Amino acid sequence: MITVDFGNRIKELRNKTGLSQEKFALKIGMDRTYYASVEAGRRNIALCNIKKIADGLGVSLSELFKDL
């Protein structure tokens, strides 16, 4: 399922930054519980929020979706 694969991908990239879910969500201006549900694959999020995540991770949208 794409939402689970996407959640795993952003978790992998976030872990590389060394930031907790809470600190990362704060950095990108997103509620931590919302962000956690995205990582868990329980949300089908809007493109504007996907862009916030990519920008916060310092990667392009294409890099964010690489190998999904």
Buried (B, 14 or more C-beta within 10 A) or exposed (E): EEBEEBBBBBBEBBEEEEBEBEEBBBBBEBEBEEBBBBBEBEBEBEEEBBEBBBBBBEBEEEEBBEEE
